[in-house]
């Protein structure tokens, strides 16, 4: 295997092609996942914030699955939020659903002013299980 390669979800949304980036890069036993927004297949966000956040976690889950990993393998998360006071309570609900009671990954949550039409983004670093795809 080359020093690094890309991992794509089964049904990638349109933003990867539109903006020319990979959903994730696998290297040295880790998976570095690009920031995932709540993009539908056509690359647009839903109007409902809760749905947008859920979809971002779903998009992350699809990349994890394509790499042979799960939320249990995530070691570090960065969450970007346009309006942290509004976004974080909904994001933490999804975080708890996806990561369970723990141990949970390290997390950093910087507020931001721009996410290309989205209000929430989640980026992850994953320690791939032995023998993962």
HUURHU-V51980 format. One record per residue. N is the residue number from 1. SS is DSSP state (H for helix, E for strand, C for the rest). PHI is phi in degrees with one decimal (none if undefined). OMEGA is omega as a letter, one per 30 degrees, with the letter a starting at -180 (999 if undefined). Layout:
((N SS PHI OMEGA) (N SS PHI OMEGA))
This chain:
((1 C none l) (2 C -62.5 a) (3 C -57.3 l) (4 E -151.6 l) (5 E -147.6 a) (6 E -101.8 l) (7 C -121.7 a) (8 C -117.4 l) (9 C -68.7 a) (10 C -57.5 l) (11 C -123.4 a) (12 C -69.4 l) (13 C -77.8 a) (14 C -69.5 a) (15 H -64.9 a) (16 H -60.2 a) (17 H -69.7 a) (18 H -58.7 a) (19 H -102.5 l) (20 C 68.5 l) (21 C -132.9 l) (22 C -92.6 l) (23 C -64.5 l) (24 E -162.6 l) (25 E -128.1 l) (26 E -101.1 l) (27 E -156.8 l) (28 C 52.0 l) (29 C 83.2 l) (30 E -121.4 l) (31 E -120.4 l) (32 E -105.3 a) (33 E -94.3 l) (34 E -59.7 l) (35 E -54.7 a) (36 E -104.4 l) (37 E -104.6 l) (38 C -83.2 a) (39 E -85.2 l) (40 C -73.7 a) (41 C -54.8 a) (42 C -82.8 l) (43 C 91.4 a) (44 C -97.7 l) (45 E -87.4 l) (46 C -71.8 l) (47 C -70.3 a) (48 C -75.3 a) (49 H -62.0 l) (50 H -59.9 l) (51 H -66.1 l) (52 H -61.1 a) (53 H -66.7 l) (54 H -59.4 a) (55 H -65.2 l) (56 H -62.7 l) (57 H -65.4 l) (58 H -62.9 l) (59 H -63.8 l) (60 H -63.2 l) (61 H -59.0 a) (62 H -65.6 l) (63 H -69.9 l) (64 H -57.2 a) (65 H -60.7 l) (66 H -63.8 l) (67 C -92.1 a) (68 C 76.3 a) (69 C -123.1 l) (70 C -145.8 l) (71 H -60.7 l) (72 H -63.5 a) (73 H -93.0 a) (74 E -74.7 a) (75 E -108.1 a) (76 E -148.4 a) (77 E -131.2 l) (78 E -120.3 l) (79 E -111.8 l) (80 E -106.5 a) (81 E -138.4 l) (82 C -68.4 l) (83 C -127.2 a) (84 H -53.1 a) (85 H -62.8 l) (86 H -88.7 a) (87 H -76.0 a) (88 H -60.1 l) (89 H -58.3 l) (90 H -71.8 l) (91 H -66.6 a) (92 H -65.9 l) (93 H -59.9 l) (94 H -65.6 l) (95 H -56.7 a) (96 H -65.1 l) (97 H -62.8 a) (98 H -80.8 a) (99 H -101.3 l) (100 C 68.1 a) (101 C -82.6 l) (102 C 119.3 g) (103 C -69.0 a) (104 C -97.4 l) (105 C -70.7 l) (106 E -63.8 a) (107 E -141.9 l) (108 E -129.9 a) (109 C -131.8 l) (110 C -83.6 l) (111 E -75.0 l) (112 C -143.5 a) (113 C -110.8 a) (114 C -150.9 l) (115 C -137.0 l) (116 C 52.7 l) (117 C 92.0 l) (118 C -106.4 a) (119 C -114.4 a) (120 E -147.5 l) (121 E -147.3 l) (122 E -128.0 a) (123 E -118.2 a) (124 E -141.6 l) (125 E -116.8 a) (126 E -123.6 l) (127 E -90.0 a) (128 C -69.7 l) (129 C -65.1 l) (130 C -53.7 l) (131 C 80.9 l) (132 C -64.6 a) (133 C -53.5 999))
